[in-house]
Structure formats: structure tokens, C-alpha cells
Amino acid sequence: MPLGHTMRLDLERIALDYIVPCLHDIGFCYLDNFLGDLVGDCVLERVKQMHYNGELQDGQLAGQRNGISKRHLRGDQIKWISGSEEGCEAINFLLSLIDRLVIYCGSRLGKYYVKERSKAMVACYPGNGTGYVRHVDNPNGDGRCITCIYYLNKNWDSKLHGGILRIFPEGKSYVADVEPIFDRLLFFWSDRRNPHEVQPSYATRYAMTVWYFDAEERAEAKKKFKNLAGMTCYFIYTILLCILWYCGFHIINYVGINSYGLIQQHSESENGFL
């Protein structure tokens, strides 16, 4: 679904006249009726299909160990997708539009220089009071600078269904409540300026999130992660040597270790993105 000339102009106008000023003034903004019913329905049906086919897995908290349930803190089920998967043409179109908006924001985002983003995280809160406690997407400088969430919930009534995204803007005396209504696209800064929570949902709640990375912060975060991982590998190796020596084993030839060779390429996940 190629972008026509008129649509490109409209997206540029939205980015420059609305998104950029709102992000700088209040730290967030949202657009309603972003795709329209026809394309929005296609995205929704594909997400429902993922859900019904059992393709979604429980979302994880940073540092959470496998097998330990934290559903009282984070109750969504998720799947990471690129948009190039079979049957995801409408999702790919959505992602291309969001990419275009961020590109048009360009240098007007202040110190940020965006060159890449995460895959899309499809998320479902299955109801029964599931939510996500107050948190910050990027509290420790992992590179994420902009969070974009696309909502997919028709006939949503927050008084009955809950599920509001509540933002607690840093240094402000107010909170901002965003209803997760169908075809709404939300933008906000990913760092400590915008702590937020998903309030308990009492109906099935669908959303799709992507994060955009600042190039400099992302590169620095990757460097720190590699250094830390390398030190950890060397530390473990040293301990093993001591244990073997203590147990009476003699290592005749000391073989150096390339600590980075022990580290698998890190795939992006919701657990810190590193």
C-alpha cells in the first residue's frame, strides 16, 4: 500500500504542526482515526488471529526469572513481529506510516537522532483485571526515546472496561488518562519524563507498540552491555579456574578466552532491550 503524495504531505503536516509541539510542550500526544475503519479492521483481525491461535506469550518484567509469575504486576500477553510476516500486510502499512511520521519530526525532536526502532510488540490484556503497574519504559538509558502505541479496541468504555493508560508527567500536578480506543495512535517520551501504568482491564484489550531509538544513546548502551557481559564472562571463568584448582585439577596450558565470543547476539525484547 504505497504512500500517495497527498498522504505524505498530510503526514508531514501532522508531524510538524502537532506531534513535535505536543511532545515538547506536554510530553505526549495522540491521533484518532489514524488508519480508518477498513485498514484498522485488517490490523485488528490479524492481531485477534495471533491471540486465538495461541501465538502470544506472557509479558516479562526486567530481570524476571523464567517460571516465576508476575501477572499481578504485568498481565499482558505479547508477540514481537516485524510486519513482514505472512498475512501482516496491514500491520506493515501501519508501521510504515508511523516510521514516516517520526522521520518527518526529524531534527525537531531536540537532542535525539532516530535511525532505528524496535520490532512491533503486539499485546493483549485478556481481561479479568489484568494491567501493568506504574513503570518507565527507558529508566536507564537503553536508547529508547519515543514510545508509539496503536490501539485496537472497538466500543471501548473505560467506565465498564477499565484499561486506561495513565501517564504521570514528571514534575506536573496532573495525570493524563488515555483510553485505548480503536484506531488511536499515541506518542510519548520513553524516559523518566513519562511514568505510566495500564489500569486493570475487564475486557480483552489489544495494542501494538514500537519504540524508536536515539542513535547515540543506543550505541552507548550496546557498548556498556558488551563490556558488562565480557566482564561477567571473565569473572565466571576465573571462578571456575579457582574451583578446579581447589579440587585438585592442574591446568597445564592456560588458554585465553575471548569473552565476547561467548555472548550470543542479543535479540530485542521487552526486558530492557539489551
FENQUIJO-V639819 format. One record per pair of residues at least 24 apart in sequence whose C-alpha atoms are under 10 Angstrom apart, sorted by the first residue. I is the first residue (numbers start at 1). J is the second residue. Records with the same first field share a line. If there is no record, write none. Layout:
I=J, J
This chain:
1=89, 90, 92, 93, 94, 96
2=93, 96, 97
3=93, 96, 97, 100
7=97
8=97, 100, 101, 104
9=104
10=101
11=97, 98, 100, 101, 102, 104, 105
12=100, 101, 102, 103, 104, 105
13=101, 104, 105
14=101, 104, 105
15=100, 101, 102, 103, 104, 105, 106, 108
16=101, 102, 104, 105, 106, 108
17=105
18=105
19=101, 102, 104, 105, 109, 186, 187, 188
20=102, 104, 105, 106, 108, 109, 110
21=105, 108, 109
22=187, 188
23=109, 146, 187, 188, 189
24=108, 109, 110, 188, 189
26=169, 170, 172, 176, 188, 189, 193, 194
27=146, 167, 169, 170, 187, 188, 189, 190, 193, 194
28=146, 147, 148, 167, 169, 176, 186, 187, 188, 189, 190, 194
29=148, 178, 185, 186, 187, 188, 189
30=148, 149, 150, 178, 184, 185, 186, 187, 188
31=150, 183, 184, 185, 186, 187
32=150, 151, 181, 182, 183, 184, 185, 186
33=181, 182, 183, 184, 185
34=94, 97, 98, 150, 182, 183, 184, 185
35=90, 93, 94, 97, 182, 183, 184, 185
36=182, 183, 184
37=182, 183
38=90
39=89, 90, 91, 93, 94, 183
40=90, 91, 94, 150, 151, 152, 182, 183, 184
41=90, 152, 154, 182, 183
42=87, 88, 89, 90, 91
43=87, 88, 89, 90, 91, 92, 93, 94, 152, 183, 208
44=90, 91, 151, 152, 153, 154, 182, 183, 206, 207, 208
45=90, 152
46=87, 88, 89, 90, 91
47=79, 88, 91, 122, 123, 124, 152, 206, 207, 208
48=124, 152, 206
50=78, 79, 122, 124
51=77, 78, 79, 122, 123, 124, 126, 206
55=79, 80
56=80, 122, 123, 124
57=123, 124
58=123, 124, 125
59=123, 124, 125, 132, 269, 270, 271
60=269, 270, 271
61=132, 270, 271, 272
62=269, 270, 271, 272, 273
63=271, 272
64=271
71=130, 131, 132
72=129, 130, 131, 132, 133, 200
73=130, 131, 132, 133, 134
74=125, 130, 131, 132, 133, 134, 197, 198
75=123, 124, 125, 126, 127, 128, 129, 130, 131, 132, 133, 198, 200, 201
76=122, 123, 124, 125, 126, 127, 130, 131, 132, 198, 205, 206
77=121, 122, 123, 124, 125, 126, 206
78=120, 121, 122, 123, 124, 125, 206, 207, 208, 270
79=119, 120, 121, 122, 123, 124, 208, 269
80=118, 119, 120, 121, 122, 123, 208, 209, 210, 268, 269, 270
81=118, 119, 120, 121, 122, 208
82=118, 119, 120, 121
83=119, 120
91=120, 208
92=120
94=150
95=119, 120, 150, 208, 209, 210
98=148, 149, 150, 185, 187, 210
99=210, 212
102=146, 148, 187, 212
109=145, 146
111=214, 216
112=143, 144, 145, 146, 212, 213, 214, 215, 216, 217
113=145, 212, 213, 214, 215, 216, 217
114=143, 144, 145, 146, 212, 213, 214, 215, 216, 218
115=212, 213, 214, 215, 216, 218
116=144, 211, 212, 213, 214, 215, 218
117=143, 144, 145, 146, 147, 210, 211, 212, 213, 214, 215
118=144, 209, 210, 211, 212, 213, 268, 269, 270, 273
119=209, 210, 211, 212, 268, 269
120=148, 149, 208, 209, 210, 211
121=149, 207, 208, 209, 210, 211, 269, 270
122=149, 150, 206, 207, 208, 209, 210
123=151, 205, 206, 207, 208, 209
124=152, 204, 205, 206, 207, 208
125=163, 198, 200, 201, 202, 203, 204, 205, 206, 207
126=201, 202, 203, 204, 205, 206
127=161, 162, 163, 200, 201, 202, 203, 204, 205
128=161, 200, 201, 202, 203, 204
129=161, 162, 163, 199, 200, 201, 202, 203, 204
130=162, 163, 198, 199, 200, 201, 202, 203, 204, 205
131=162, 163, 164, 165, 197, 198, 199, 200, 201, 202, 205
132=163, 165, 196, 197, 198, 199, 200, 201
133=195, 196, 197, 198, 199, 200
134=165, 166, 167, 168, 195, 196, 197, 198, 199
135=167, 168, 192, 194, 195, 196, 197, 198
136=167, 189, 190, 191, 192, 193, 194, 195, 196, 197
137=189, 190, 191, 192, 194, 195, 196, 211, 270, 271, 272, 273
138=189, 190, 191, 192, 193, 194, 195, 211, 272, 273
139=190, 191, 192, 193, 194, 195, 272
140=191, 192, 221, 272
141=190, 191, 192, 214, 217, 218, 220, 221, 272
142=191, 213, 214, 217, 218, 219, 220, 221, 222, 224, 225, 272, 273, 274
143=190, 191, 211, 212, 213, 214, 215, 216, 217, 218, 219, 220, 221, 222, 272, 273, 274
144=189, 190, 191, 210, 211, 212, 213, 214, 215, 217, 218, 272, 273
145=188, 189, 190, 191, 211, 212, 213, 214, 215, 217, 218
146=187, 188, 189, 190, 191, 210, 211, 212, 213, 214
147=186, 187, 188, 189, 190, 191, 209, 210, 211, 212, 213
148=185, 186, 187, 188, 189, 190, 208, 209, 210, 211, 212
149=180, 184, 185, 186, 187, 188, 207, 208, 209, 210, 211
150=180, 181, 182, 183, 184, 185, 186, 187, 206, 207, 208, 209, 210
151=179, 180, 181, 182, 183, 184, 185, 186, 205, 206, 207, 208, 209
152=180, 181, 182, 183, 184, 185, 205, 206, 207, 208
153=179, 180, 181, 182, 183, 184, 203, 204, 205, 206, 207
154=180, 181, 182, 183, 205, 206
155=181, 182
156=180, 181, 182, 203, 204, 205
157=181, 203
158=199, 201, 202, 203
160=201, 202, 203
161=199, 200, 201, 202, 203, 204, 205
162=198, 199, 200, 201, 202, 203, 205
163=197, 198, 199, 200, 201, 202, 203, 204, 205
164=197, 198, 199, 200, 201
165=196, 197, 198, 199, 200
166=194, 195, 196, 197, 198, 199
167=193, 194, 195, 196, 197, 198
168=192, 193, 194, 195, 196, 197
169=193, 194, 195, 196
170=194, 195
180=205, 206, 207
181=205, 206, 207
182=206, 207
183=207
185=209
187=211
211=273
218=273, 274
221=273, 274
222=266, 273, 274
224=274
225=266, 274
226=259, 260, 263, 266, 274
227=259, 260
229=259, 260, 262, 263
230=258, 259, 260, 261, 262, 263
231=259, 260
232=259
233=257, 258, 259, 260, 261, 262, 263
234=258, 259, 260
235=259
